[in-house]
Amino acid sequence: AVAVTLGIGDNAPLKVVASTFSIANIGQSSSAPAADNTITVTLQPGIILSKSRDSIITLHGIKGSDTASTDALPIAMSGGDAVVFSSPISDIGVSFSPNCKLEDDKIELSDNSETDFTGTILHFNTPESGPLNCSSRWTKVKSYNISTRCATLTVTSGSWSDGQAKCSDLGFVQEVRVLGGGTGYQAGAAVVGDGATGLGLSGTCNVDTDSGRILSVSLSNKGSGYSPTTRISCPAVCTSSTCGISAHGAMGGEVEVSVVQRSVVVIAGQWDQLTGTIVLRVHAELSITTPTVFSFQVRNSLTPQGKSDVWLMAGGQTPIGSKSMNGTVMLIEGANTSLTATCACTPAVGASSCSCASNVTGLPTGRAVYALKAEVQCNSATNVVVTVSDVAQTSDVVKQPPIVCRDACQKYHTLFEWLNVASSVDAQGKLPLKVSADTIGTDYCGGGDNLKVLFTLYY
């Protein structure tokens, strides 16, 4: 016999090395109090994490936000597949109602929670059997009405967010069943009942001539956008116009439709505010050779704090133990000093627009946070454009004054607040500001300033 030389270190017999994340980085976009803060995560597992392995990603410790707990915190992928992750909540059924129609780019979600799905992605599942219409298609939720459970889908130039033409064949009628034949009916075009939610459904009633009993309904067009409560009837032999009767001459006929039921996966994260935890179900498969990068947005609290320690872990059939993440996140700087500036103008005679410029000066340089607030006087200006250091703020930043912000000179409407403009403060400690509006009406305030904006800068 020959003695066997045993390996040492990682080559030792039966040594098992725990899986880990080879990359686990996290960062933030803003340290300003009350600012919207985009959290960016970069990770790469050392073992395959996938939907088939029931993999779950958990980030814990992102504390200090004012973002309330939710089952549907929107996430955004950086390049590649937009549906890598999903919320761990159950799949949600899709239907339609008279006020939530497919023709209006809306769908009704069978969710009874108080979750707001605005900004999330809805990914249509592939059914185990039956028609595959719209399978694996996805689009963003433009807006969501919690009380009616109606989601307005994002459609741009006729296409969903996945870049393909919007799916218009959801909610089609698969089958029509006669539950009761009744009497007094005649053959002819089927009649879709009042309050139907869809379009295009048509068919022909086949009726026994002697008894007037409905035998069947043959579909010629299955339509789209219909709910399971849709009802179909057949024409009566006698009506008020043909037989002089006061009511419908047929009775007892009952026809129901079978609508193909679909469900969606919510592409989002499950967020807990108290513990600063976001949970993501792996919906596809994470690469072990290329980093996966995604982001989500929370709102910083008003209270200054140091950075949070965040931990990353994975559950499922191939778990990965907790790993401390590299980077700075939820660092909120203090902003205890403030300066103000006013920008005001009046349109020329016969004009309805004007612009003004102002500066905040005497600022200390090199600080991480300069939080800007802008308020417009409720005089008559609308369509206000605010420019900071020659960069016009986008419509998702500037909240335009409502129609009630008019002829109320003691009131000011907040256009935005806690906007971190640190990159716009120049080396001389100056912040250049401009304001314009193109639909300015009567000067109700009588002070000669049809457009007046107050700026407050906290640092």
C-alpha positions in Angstrom: 0.0 0.0 0.0 1.1 3.6 -0.8 0.3 6.4 1.6 -2.0 9.1 0.2 -0.8 12.6 0.5 -3.7 14.7 1.7 -4.4 18.1 0.3 -4.3 21.2 2.5 -6.3 24.4 2.6 -9.0 24.5 0.0 -7.7 21.2 -1.4 -8.4 19.3 1.8 -10.7 16.3 1.2 -14.4 16.9 1.6 -13.9 20.6 2.4 -17.0 22.6 1.6 -16.6 26.3 1.0 -19.7 28.3 1.8 -21.2 30.3 -1.1 -20.8 34.1 -1.0 -21.3 37.2 -3.1 -18.1 38.1 -5.0 -19.5 41.6 -5.4 -21.8 43.4 -2.9 -21.7 47.2 -3.4 -24.3 49.8 -2.5 -24.5 53.6 -3.0 -26.8 56.6 -2.8 -27.6 59.7 -4.9 -28.4 62.3 -2.3 -27.5 63.0 1.3 -29.9 66.0 1.6 -32.6 65.8 4.2 -36.1 65.0 2.8 -34.6 64.4 -0.6 -35.5 61.6 -3.0 -32.5 59.2 -2.7 -31.8 56.7 -5.4 -30.1 53.6 -3.9 -28.0 51.6 -6.4 -27.0 48.0 -5.7 -24.4 46.0 -7.5 -24.1 42.3 -6.7 -22.7 39.1 -8.1 -23.3 35.7 -6.5 -20.8 32.9 -6.4 -23.5 30.4 -7.1 -26.6 30.4 -9.4 -29.6 32.1 -8.0 -32.8 31.6 -10.0 -36.5 31.4 -10.1 -36.4 27.6 -10.4 -34.3 27.5 -7.2 -36.8 29.7 -5.3 -34.1 32.2 -4.7 -34.8 35.3 -2.6 -32.5 38.3 -2.2 -32.6 40.3 1.0 -30.9 43.7 1.8 -31.2 44.6 5.5 -30.3 47.8 7.3 -31.2 50.6 4.9 -32.5 52.7 7.8 -33.5 56.4 8.1 -36.0 56.9 5.3 -39.5 58.4 5.3 -40.7 55.9 2.7 -43.6 53.9 4.1 -43.6 50.1 4.0 -45.0 48.6 0.9 -45.2 45.3 -1.1 -44.5 47.1 -4.3 -41.5 49.4 -4.1 -40.5 50.2 -7.8 -37.1 48.9 -8.9 -35.1 49.7 -12.0 -32.5 47.5 -13.7 -29.4 48.9 -15.2 -29.3 47.4 -18.7 -30.3 43.9 -19.7 -33.5 42.2 -18.6 -36.0 44.5 -16.8 -37.7 41.6 -15.0 -34.9 40.0 -13.1 -36.6 40.5 -9.8 -40.2 40.5 -8.5 -42.0 41.2 -5.3 -42.4 38.0 -3.1 -46.2 38.6 -3.0 -48.5 36.2 -4.8 -49.3 36.6 -8.5 -52.3 38.9 -9.1 -55.3 38.2 -11.3 -56.3 40.6 -14.0 -59.8 41.6 -15.0 -61.8 44.6 -16.3 -64.8 46.7 -15.2 -67.0 49.4 -16.8 -64.6 52.1 -15.4 -61.4 50.2 -16.0 -61.3 49.1 -19.7 -58.6 47.6 -21.8 -59.5 50.1 -24.6 -58.4 52.9 -22.3 -55.2 51.0 -21.5 -56.4 50.0 -18.0 -56.7 46.7 -16.2 -58.2 45.8 -12.8 -56.0 44.0 -10.3 -57.6 41.4 -7.9 -55.7 42.8 -5.0 -57.5 43.8 -1.8 -54.6 45.4 0.0 -53.9 49.1 0.2 -50.8 48.7 -2.0 -50.0 51.4 -4.5 -48.6 49.8 -7.7 -47.7 53.1 -9.4 -44.3 52.9 -11.0 -44.0 49.1 -10.8 -43.9 46.7 -13.8 -46.6 44.2 -14.5 -45.2 41.0 -16.2 -47.9 38.7 -17.7 -47.5 35.1 -16.7 -47.4 32.2 -19.2 -50.5 30.0 -18.3 -50.0 26.2 -17.8 -52.6 25.6 -20.5 -54.8 27.4 -23.0 -54.1 30.5 -25.1 -50.7 32.2 -24.6 -51.8 35.7 -25.5 -49.6 38.4 -24.0 -47.4 35.8 -22.2 -44.1 37.2 -21.0 -45.1 40.7 -22.0 -44.6 43.6 -19.6 -45.2 47.3 -19.1 -45.0 49.9 -16.3 -48.0 51.1 -14.3 -48.5 54.8 -15.1 -50.9 55.3 -12.2 -53.0 53.2 -9.9 -56.3 53.9 -8.1 -56.2 52.0 -4.8 -60.0 52.3 -4.2 -61.0 50.9 -7.6 -57.9 48.7 -8.1 -57.6 50.1 -11.6 -54.1 50.3 -13.1 -53.4 52.6 -16.0 -50.7 51.0 -18.2 -47.9 52.9 -19.8 -48.3 53.1 -23.6 -45.9 55.2 -25.7 -46.7 55.5 -29.4 -48.8 52.4 -29.3 -46.2 50.3 -27.5 -45.8 48.9 -24.0 -42.7 49.5 -21.9 -41.1 46.3 -23.3 -40.9 48.0 -26.7 -43.5 45.9 -28.5 -47.0 46.9 -29.6 -49.4 47.0 -26.7 -51.2 43.7 -26.1 -54.8 44.2 -27.1 -56.1 40.6 -26.9 -56.5 40.2 -23.1 -59.9 39.4 -21.8 -61.2 37.6 -24.9 -64.1 35.2 -24.7 -62.9 31.6 -25.0 -66.3 29.8 -24.9 -70.0 30.5 -24.6 -72.2 28.1 -22.6 -76.0 27.9 -22.6 -77.2 27.3 -19.1 -80.9 27.5 -19.9 -82.5 27.5 -23.3 -85.7 29.3 -22.3 -88.5 30.0 -24.7 -89.6 32.6 -27.2 -86.2 33.2 -28.9 -85.2 33.3 -32.5 -82.0 32.8 -34.4 -79.9 35.8 -35.1 -77.0 38.0 -33.9 -76.2 37.5 -30.2 -76.7 40.6 -28.1 -74.0 41.6 -25.6 -75.5 42.8 -22.4 -75.4 46.4 -21.0 -72.3 47.3 -19.0 -70.0 45.1 -21.0 -66.3 46.1 -20.5 -64.8 45.0 -23.8 -65.1 45.4 -27.5 -65.6 43.3 -30.6 -67.5 40.3 -29.2 -70.0 38.9 -31.7 -71.7 35.6 -32.5 -74.9 33.9 -33.8 -77.7 32.4 -31.8 -78.8 28.9 -32.9 -82.4 28.4 -31.8 -84.9 25.5 -32.0 -87.5 26.9 -34.4 -90.5 25.1 -32.8 -89.9 25.9 -29.1 -87.8 29.0 -29.4 -85.2 27.4 -27.1 -81.6 28.6 -27.4 -79.4 25.6 -28.5 -76.0 27.3 -28.7 -74.2 30.5 -29.5 -71.5 30.4 -32.2 -68.7 33.0 -31.8 -67.5 34.8 -34.8 -65.3 37.3 -32.9 -64.0 36.6 -29.4 -63.4 40.3 -28.7 -61.1 41.7 -26.0 -61.3 43.4 -22.6 -64.2 41.4 -21.3 -64.8 40.3 -17.7 -66.3 37.0 -16.5 -69.5 38.8 -15.6 -70.3 39.6 -19.3 -73.7 38.3 -20.3 -75.0 37.4 -23.8 -78.7 37.2 -24.8 -80.5 36.2 -28.0 -83.2 38.1 -30.0 -86.8 37.4 -29.0 -89.5 36.4 -31.5 -91.9 39.0 -30.0 -90.9 42.5 -28.9 -92.9 45.6 -28.1 -92.6 46.7 -31.8 -93.5 43.4 -33.4 -96.1 42.0 -31.1 -97.4 45.0 -29.2 -96.2 43.6 -25.8 -94.9 45.8 -23.0 -91.9 43.6 -22.1 -89.4 41.3 -23.7 -91.3 38.4 -25.2 -88.7 35.7 -24.5 -87.9 34.2 -21.1 -85.7 31.7 -19.3 -82.7 31.9 -21.6 -79.4 32.0 -19.7 -76.0 32.2 -21.5 -72.7 32.7 -19.8 -69.2 33.4 -21.2 -65.9 31.9 -20.3 -63.1 34.5 -20.3 -59.5 33.5 -20.3 -58.1 34.5 -16.9 -54.6 36.0 -16.8 -52.3 36.9 -13.9 -49.3 39.2 -13.5 -46.1 39.2 -11.5 -45.3 42.5 -9.9 -41.8 43.6 -10.7 -40.9 45.4 -7.5 -39.4 44.9 -4.1 -41.1 44.3 -0.7 -40.0 47.2 1.6 -40.1 47.5 5.4 -39.4 51.0 6.6 -38.7 50.1 10.2 -35.8 47.7 9.6 -34.8 49.2 6.2 -35.2 45.8 4.5 -36.0 45.2 0.8 -36.9 41.6 -0.3 -36.7 40.6 -3.9 -37.7 37.3 -5.5 -35.4 36.2 -8.3 -37.7 36.1 -11.4 -35.0 35.0 -13.9 -31.4 33.9 -13.2 -28.6 36.0 -11.8 -25.2 35.7 -13.6 -22.2 34.4 -11.7 -19.8 36.1 -14.1 -21.5 39.5 -14.7 -22.6 42.0 -12.0 -26.3 42.6 -11.6 -27.1 46.3 -11.1 -30.5 47.7 -9.9 -31.8 50.7 -8.1 -34.8 51.9 -6.1 -35.8 55.2 -4.6 -36.5 56.1 -1.0 -37.0 59.5 0.6 -34.5 60.7 3.2 -35.8 61.7 6.6 -35.3 65.2 7.9 -33.0 64.0 10.7 -29.2 64.0 10.0 -27.6 60.6 10.5 -24.4 58.7 9.7 -24.3 56.0 7.0 -26.1 52.7 7.5 -24.5 49.3 7.7 -26.3 47.1 5.1 -26.2 43.3 4.8 -26.9 41.2 1.8 -28.1 37.6 1.8 -29.9 35.0 -0.3 -32.4 32.4 0.6 -33.9 29.5 -1.3 -32.5 26.1 -2.4 -29.0 27.6 -2.8 -28.7 30.1 0.2 -25.9 32.5 0.7 -25.0 33.8 4.1 -25.1 37.4 5.2 -22.4 39.7 3.8 -21.6 43.3 4.7 -22.0 45.6 1.7 -19.4 48.0 0.6 -20.4 51.7 0.1 -22.1 54.6 1.7 -25.9 54.6 2.0 -28.5 56.6 4.0 -25.9 59.2 5.0 -28.0 62.3 5.7 -26.2 65.6 6.1 -27.4 68.4 8.4 -28.7 71.6 6.8 -29.1 74.2 9.6 -28.4 77.5 7.9 -30.5 79.1 5.2 -30.4 82.0 2.7 -33.2 83.4 0.6 -33.6 85.0 -2.8 -36.6 86.4 -4.7 -37.2 86.2 -8.5 -40.0 88.3 -9.9 -41.1 89.8 -13.2 -44.0 91.3 -15.1 -44.9 90.6 -18.8 -44.5 93.4 -21.3 -47.6 95.1 -22.6 -49.7 92.6 -24.6 -47.5 89.7 -23.6 -48.3 86.7 -21.4 -44.8 85.5 -20.5 -41.8 86.8 -18.6 -38.6 85.6 -17.0 -36.3 86.7 -14.2 -33.0 85.9 -12.7 -31.6 85.9 -9.2 -28.6 84.6 -7.3 -28.0 83.2 -3.9 -24.5 84.5 -2.9 -22.1 84.3 0.0 -22.3 80.5 0.3 -19.5 78.4 1.8 -18.1 76.1 -0.8 -17.4 72.4 -0.8 -20.4 71.1 1.2 -22.2 67.9 0.3 -25.7 69.3 0.8 -27.3 72.5 -0.5 -31.1 71.9 -0.3 -33.2 74.3 -2.4 -36.9 75.1 -1.9 -38.9 77.1 -4.5 -42.4 78.6 -3.8 -44.5 80.6 -6.3 -47.0 83.2 -5.2 -50.6 82.3 -6.0 -51.2 85.2 -8.4 -51.9 84.1 -11.9 -48.7 82.3 -13.2 -48.8 78.8 -14.6 -46.4 76.6 -16.5 -43.5 77.7 -14.3 -40.0 76.7 -15.4 -37.2 76.9 -12.9 -33.6 76.8 -14.0 -30.7 76.2 -11.6 -27.3 77.1 -13.0 -28.6 76.9 -16.6 -30.2 73.5 -16.1 -34.0 73.5 -16.3 -35.6 71.3 -13.7 -37.7 68.5 -15.2 -41.5 68.1 -14.8 -41.1 65.3 -12.3 -39.2 67.7 -10.0 -41.4 70.9 -10.4 -44.9 70.5 -9.2 -47.0 73.1 -11.1 -49.4 75.3 -9.2 -53.0 73.9 -9.2 -55.9 76.0 -10.6 -56.9 77.1 -7.1 -53.5 78.8 -6.7 -54.8 82.1 -8.2 -55.9 85.4 -6.8 -54.7 84.3 -3.3 -51.7 86.6 -2.8 -51.1 85.5 0.8 -50.5 81.9 -0.3 -47.5 80.3 -1.9 -47.4 77.0 -3.7 -44.3 74.8 -3.2 -42.8 74.0 -6.6 -40.2 71.7 -5.0 -38.2 71.4 -1.8 -35.1 69.7 -0.5 -33.6 69.6 -4.0 -29.8 69.0 -3.6 -28.1 71.5 -5.8 -24.5 71.0 -4.5 -23.1 70.6 -8.0 -24.6 73.9 -9.1 -22.8 76.1 -6.5 -19.8 77.7 -8.1 -16.3 78.2 -6.7 -17.3 81.8 -5.7 -20.2 80.5 -3.5 -22.9 81.6 -5.9 -26.0 79.7 -7.0 -27.5 81.2 -10.2 -31.3 80.9 -10.5 -33.8 81.7 -13.3 -37.6 81.5 -13.5 -40.0 81.9 -16.4 -43.7 81.3 -17.2 -45.5 81.5 -20.5 -49.2 81.7 -19.4 -49.3 84.7 -17.0 -52.7 86.4 -16.6 -54.0 89.3 -14.5 -51.9 90.7 -11.7 -54.4 90.0 -8.9 -52.0 91.0 -6.2 -51.4 94.5 -7.6 -47.8 94.6 -6.7 -46.5 94.7 -10.2 -45.0 91.2 -10.0 -47.3 88.8 -12.0 -44.7 86.1 -11.4 -42.9 85.9 -8.1 -40.9 83.0 -6.8 -39.3 82.7 -3.4 -36.2 80.6 -3.0 -34.8 79.2 0.3 -31.4 77.4 0.3 -30.5 75.3 3.3 -26.9 74.2 3.9 
